[in-house]
């Protein structure tokens, strides 16, 4: 005889099978088919999707459940951890300070943060004082996590403190390579950029982003997340990590602020990219020249001849006279993608679980969203 399922389990199963929220026209059915198929194939509880065309959001959808325990559904504006999608936010804030506060991309980052005390801080390697803001934005600062580990995981307490102890510890260590001479994706470099923003703006990092970037873009719910399930913000989903149970308590969003600490809804991420996409509507938060600098191929020659490159907070693939920009995000319990296309579209997709084969999952998600875009032939 089979075991009888409790009402709460039945509620969750029903939500997993049929739940989707937000208005959907038949013309957008390819998106529903894709997202529901991904949740089923990769056993992810819930997701949210937003799509914009020519400056207007035309699709906002929630899928599945926000919390497997309660069966609560995902709403189109549910909040998710966005992991490394925090990096474009930080890059835009730096570029805003270049415009308004006279920050120079080729300034030494430690000099901005510590002033005359920079040399005293850089005890482990004199080259630390040479690292520029530009190099931090482009991931060429001198740290390679494959060689020396990731300070944002290795040197940060789980009590949701800030990242300054990790900075102080790494100032005692030698760099992995000469700044500017190699690309190596660095969470730690963006942690330093958060401190550059605080020094240049004379305000806390989160407060500056909210006041100078997010609210002007019409966004008022984005914030730095909590390490605990009990500390979730109103409207925030729960995170599910079946493999290791590390969705909570393994890391500190407060310490990860500038490289991976934000929570956001899919529509608000789309509003963010529309506010800096270089197109007339809605008006951009940055000047055209600043946007061009932010998304230009780095001058260091490391990406010469490559079909795509990492600019300043964005991966960029030129397409004719235009370009696609994107960034992914990944943490235990979280997977995320944000795209600005070369032909007037933008989209964000957020998930409250991360498959073990998360690189394969994100590649399938990216390919699927492009296919869904091409399958819609009647755009509003």
DODODREN-178420 format. One line per field, with one value per residue (C-alpha): residue number from 1; x, y negated, z negated. Coordinates in steps of 0.001 Angstrom, whole numbers, plus 500000, padded with zeros to 6 digits. Layout:
# DODODREN-178420
seq	(NUM; ...) .
u	(X; ...) .
v	(Y; ...) .
w	(Z; ...) .
This chain:
# DODODREN-178420
seq	(1; 2; 3; 4; 5; 6; 7; 8; 9; 10; 11; 12; 13; 14; 15; 16; 17; 18; 19; 20; 21; 22; 23; 24; 25; 26; 27; 28; 29; 30; 31; 32; 33; 34; 35; 36; 37; 38; 39; 40; 41; 42; 43; 44; 45; 46; 47; 48; 49; 50; 51; 52; 53; 54; 55; 56; 57; 58; 59; 60; 61; 62; 63; 64; 65; 66; 67; 68; 69; 70; 71; 72; 73; 74; 75; 76; 77; 78; 79; 80; 81; 82; 83; 84; 85; 86; 87; 88; 89; 90; 91; 92; 93; 94; 95; 96; 97; 98; 99; 100; 101; 102; 103; 104; 105; 106; 107; 108; 109; 110; 111; 112; 113; 114; 115; 116; 117; 118; 119; 120; 121; 122; 123; 124; 125; 126; 127; 128; 129; 130; 131; 132; 133; 134; 135; 136; 137; 138; 139; 140; 141; 142; 143; 144; 145; 146; 147; 148; 149; 150; 151; 152; 153; 154; 155; 156; 157; 158; 159; 160; 161; 162; 163; 164; 165; 166; 167; 168; 169; 170; 171; 172; 173; 174; 175; 176; 177; 178; 179; 180; 181; 182; 183; 184; 185; 186; 187; 188; 189; 190; 191; 192; 193; 194; 195; 196; 197; 198; 199; 200; 201; 202; 203; 204; 205; 206; 207; 208; 209; 210; 211; 212; 213; 214; 215; 216; 217; 218; 219; 220; 221; 222; 223; 224; 225; 226; 227; 228; 229; 230; 231; 232; 233; 234; 235; 236; 237; 238; 239; 240; 241; 242; 243; 244; 245; 246; 247; 248; 249; 250; 251; 252; 253; 254; 255; 256; 257; 258; 259; 260; 261; 262; 263; 264; 265; 266; 267; 268; 269; 270; 271; 272; 273; 274; 275; 276; 277; 278; 279; 280; 281; 282; 283; 284; 285; 286; 287; 288; 289; 290; 291; 292; 293; 294; 295; 296; 297; 298; 299; 300; 301; 302; 303; 304; 305; 306; 307; 308; 309; 310; 311; 312; 313; 314; 315; 316; 317; 318; 319; 320; 321; 322; 323; 324; 325; 326; 327; 328; 329; 330; 331; 332; 333; 334; 335; 336; 337; 338; 339; 340; 341; 342; 343; 344; 345; 346; 347; 348; 349; 350; 351; 352; 353; 354; 355; 356; 357; 358; 359; 360; 361; 362; 363; 364; 365; 366; 367; 368; 369; 370; 371; 372; 373; 374; 375; 376; 377; 378; 379; 380) .
u	(500000; 501375; 502058; 499298; 500493; 499730; 497607; 500663; 502617; 499669; 499472; 503118; 502824; 499815; 501674; 504701; 502556; 500362; 501406; 502204; 501338; 501014; 499002; 500065; 498883; 498942; 501616; 504069; 503362; 506944; 508238; 505874; 506776; 510460; 510334; 507960; 510091; 513246; 511664; 510576; 513816; 516152; 513829; 513790; 510893; 510301; 511334; 510424; 510821; 510497; 510950; 511070; 510868; 511824; 511966; 508684; 508248; 505810; 505994; 506194; 505639; 506135; 506455; 506252; 506645; 508581; 508912; 508549; 507544; 504538; 503610; 503527; 503604; 506189; 504759; 506092; 507613; 508975; 512471; 515402; 519079; 520798; 524370; 526851; 524213; 525262; 528410; 526679; 525019; 528412; 529924; 527127; 527601; 531330; 530617; 528099; 530810; 533160; 530563; 529482; 532320; 535400; 536455; 539173; 539145; 542933; 543271; 544802; 541902; 543628; 544524; 540838; 539852; 542680; 544219; 547736; 547435; 547320; 551005; 550722; 547762; 549574; 552021; 551940; 552826; 553835; 551939; 548695; 549061; 549202; 545814; 543454; 539694; 539621; 541496; 539093; 536120; 537714; 538876; 542573; 543509; 545960; 543925; 543191; 540818; 541950; 545411; 544887; 541208; 538291; 538561; 534812; 534301; 537513; 538024; 534492; 532589; 529054; 527615; 526726; 529535; 531152; 534120; 536760; 538344; 538815; 540420; 542786; 543824; 544481; 546548; 549137; 549328; 551143; 549176; 548818; 549890; 550921; 547869; 546527; 548346; 545750; 541977; 540796; 537213; 537441; 534689; 537277; 538016; 534363; 534366; 537091; 534986; 532236; 534690; 535808; 532169; 531815; 534964; 534128; 530466; 531008; 527989; 527434; 527515; 523886; 522564; 524464; 523180; 519614; 519730; 521806; 520910; 517879; 515290; 515948; 515307; 511946; 513171; 512414; 512516; 516089; 518351; 521206; 519888; 519995; 522023; 519075; 515671; 514125; 515643; 514014; 512611; 508843; 508115; 511436; 511472; 513102; 516230; 516682; 520025; 519439; 523033; 524823; 522237; 524265; 521596; 521663; 524496; 527364; 528007; 527345; 525339; 526425; 530069; 529287; 527396; 529180; 529857; 526937; 524768; 521675; 518114; 515814; 512752; 512977; 511050; 513302; 516429; 514965; 514169; 517790; 519242; 516750; 518040; 521613; 521183; 522135; 518709; 516375; 513498; 513510; 516186; 519518; 521107; 524531; 525785; 526267; 530057; 530064; 527960; 530317; 533297; 531550; 530844; 533941; 536463; 539219; 542318; 544661; 544712; 543645; 540426; 541824; 540144; 537675; 534002; 533000; 534751; 534268; 534015; 533248; 530620; 529160; 529974; 529628; 529289; 529391; 526687; 527232; 527169; 525397; 526044; 524495; 525321; 524716; 525689; 524915; 524602; 525072; 525036; 523825; 520053; 520203; 520638; 520115; 520527; 520203; 520460; 520286; 520033; 521433; 517955; 515911; 515030; 516026; 515144; 515848; 515248; 515647; 515472; 515367; 517569; 520838; 521320; 524583; 525470; 524751; 526925; 524986; 521714; 522560; 523641; 520330; 518416; 520222; 519712; 516071; 515272; 516732; 514644; 511513; 512201; 512430; 509243; 507109; 505996; 503322; 504955; 502827) .
v	(500000; 496599; 493941; 491304; 487781; 484985; 482008; 479737; 482039; 482268; 478478; 478225; 480903; 479166; 475869; 477482; 478993; 476058; 472831; 469769; 466186; 462999; 462313; 464259; 463715; 466752; 465041; 465596; 469317; 470262; 468589; 470546; 473783; 473103; 472046; 474802; 477345; 476137; 476369; 479914; 481115; 479602; 480111; 476417; 475262; 471791; 469049; 465620; 464074; 460557; 459463; 455966; 454717; 451208; 449882; 451360; 454485; 456698; 459924; 460589; 464160; 466263; 470071; 472823; 472348; 469826; 472236; 476007; 476233; 473930; 474229; 470444; 469521; 467361; 464007; 462004; 459479; 462000; 461178; 463543; 463511; 462429; 463462; 462090; 460021; 457628; 456850; 454829; 452771; 452037; 451200; 448746; 447071; 446677; 445146; 442769; 441589; 441091; 438741; 436873; 437066; 436955; 440530; 441666; 445250; 445236; 444148; 446621; 448295; 448539; 444853; 444003; 446292; 445608; 442333; 441889; 445156; 447292; 448250; 449320; 451548; 453254; 455210; 458436; 457135; 453620; 454136; 453909; 450135; 450184; 451851; 449450; 449147; 450077; 453313; 454256; 453673; 455833; 458663; 458071; 456905; 459706; 462330; 465780; 467779; 471014; 470389; 468669; 469326; 466924; 464531; 463969; 467616; 468375; 465248; 464080; 465038; 466342; 463756; 461321; 458913; 456790; 457758; 455553; 458452; 460294; 457197; 456753; 460408; 460386; 457228; 459466; 461874; 461735; 461268; 464176; 462123; 458645; 456342; 455825; 458796; 461556; 461936; 463906; 463505; 462029; 461583; 459978; 457286; 456242; 456272; 453620; 451679; 451496; 449787; 447465; 446426; 445763; 443646; 441661; 441124; 440726; 442949; 446654; 448785; 449965; 446477; 444962; 447583; 447138; 443335; 442741; 445739; 447731; 445151; 442990; 446158; 446654; 449467; 449426; 453052; 454074; 454461; 456509; 459910; 461873; 465018; 466661; 467880; 466086; 462815; 462910; 459643; 459301; 461020; 462903; 466567; 469358; 471028; 474743; 476532; 480269; 481291; 479772; 477816; 474606; 472189; 470596; 469961; 470685; 467097; 463487; 461366; 458250; 459092; 460041; 456805; 455406; 458728; 460943; 459694; 458124; 459429; 458255; 459105; 459993; 456864; 454605; 456109; 455368; 451805; 451486; 452555; 450376; 447402; 447893; 449578; 446609; 446344; 443314; 444802; 444703; 442000; 443406; 442755; 442471; 440343; 442036; 441723; 443292; 446226; 446678; 446757; 449223; 451703; 451195; 453950; 453586; 451748; 454329; 456536; 459648; 459959; 459028; 461020; 462694; 462972; 461724; 460030; 458977; 455196; 453368; 455376; 456861; 459658; 458193; 459752; 457267; 457783; 455464; 451903; 453034; 455619; 458094; 457543; 460105; 461418; 464607; 465256; 468461; 469396; 472429; 472057; 469411; 469129; 465935; 464422; 460839; 459968; 456799; 457716; 455924; 455378; 453709; 456518; 457230; 460042; 461423; 464945; 465907; 469313; 470407; 473470; 474098; 477426; 479250; 478866; 475140; 474143; 476532; 475285; 471617; 472439; 474226; 471328; 468775; 470756; 471399; 467742; 466775; 469512; 468324; 464789; 465964; 468034; 464998; 463320; 460965; 458563; 455845) .
w	(500000; 500909; 498288; 498021; 498841; 496415; 497549; 497438; 499737; 502125; 502187; 503126; 505810; 507343; 507409; 509017; 511761; 512752; 511075; 513104; 512267; 514278; 517402; 520475; 524049; 526338; 528396; 525508; 525053; 526111; 522956; 520694; 522433; 521944; 518295; 517199; 519042; 517315; 513860; 514592; 516190; 513601; 510568; 509665; 507453; 508880; 511286; 512618; 516054; 517468; 521091; 522602; 526176; 527303; 523752; 522472; 520339; 522242; 520215; 516456; 515228; 512126; 512233; 509645; 505914; 503878; 500963; 501227; 497568; 497853; 501529; 501851; 505547; 507244; 508294; 511258; 508822; 506294; 505075; 505685; 504853; 508049; 507150; 509708; 511476; 508700; 510706; 513461; 510694; 509179; 512561; 513380; 509986; 510653; 514058; 512468; 510083; 513029; 514515; 511405; 508864; 511069; 510322; 512754; 514007; 514048; 510427; 508015; 506211; 502824; 502958; 503383; 500505; 498034; 499182; 497871; 495943; 499100; 498986; 495348; 496223; 499124; 497008; 498996; 502458; 503500; 506769; 504809; 504846; 508663; 509242; 510982; 510864; 514562; 513865; 511076; 513377; 516078; 513746; 514358; 510860; 510094; 508197; 509605; 507424; 509104; 507668; 504319; 503565; 503415; 500443; 500524; 499602; 497727; 495614; 494748; 491605; 491952; 489529; 492326; 491549; 494241; 496413; 494766; 492815; 496116; 497631; 494695; 494838; 498574; 498271; 496561; 499515; 502827; 506038; 508439; 511470; 512495; 512628; 516132; 517661; 517310; 517106; 514055; 512845; 509350; 506795; 504541; 507119; 507067; 503268; 503530; 506037; 503444; 501113; 503938; 504363; 500633; 500554; 503701; 502814; 499063; 498505; 497768; 500888; 500717; 499984; 502904; 505359; 504194; 504335; 507473; 509668; 508560; 507523; 510610; 512650; 510910; 508643; 504917; 503701; 504487; 501478; 500061; 498998; 495760; 494999; 493210; 494293; 491320; 492533; 495971; 497258; 497908; 501201; 501289; 502287; 500282; 501683; 502201; 502393; 502288; 502938; 499949; 498006; 498318; 499502; 496042; 493606; 495998; 497020; 496081; 498566; 496656; 497256; 500857; 501506; 504553; 506257; 505273; 502421; 504027; 504221; 507009; 509067; 512746; 513843; 511776; 513315; 516739; 515622; 514538; 517867; 519780; 517761; 519015; 522413; 524588; 526217; 526221; 524194; 521271; 520806; 519650; 516267; 517914; 520777; 524137; 523928; 520473; 521661; 524605; 522233; 519916; 522728; 524904; 525582; 522953; 524094; 522543; 525644; 523728; 525751; 529157; 531937; 529565; 530547; 527073; 524179; 520573; 520514; 517245; 515405; 518596; 521020; 524509; 527960; 530871; 533524; 536484; 535197; 532005; 529280; 526892; 523207; 520486; 517089; 515219; 511496; 509530; 505845; 503900; 504222; 506965; 510730; 512728; 516188; 517460; 521182; 523279; 526962; 529994; 531476; 528769; 526357; 522748; 520363; 516898; 515591; 511917; 510184; 506531; 506946; 508764; 510562; 509926; 513614; 513390; 516351; 518579; 517123; 517752; 521306; 521912; 520385; 522542; 525736; 524856; 524261; 527625; 529272; 527485; 528674; 532269; 531882; 531039; 534255; 532913; 530483; 528878) .
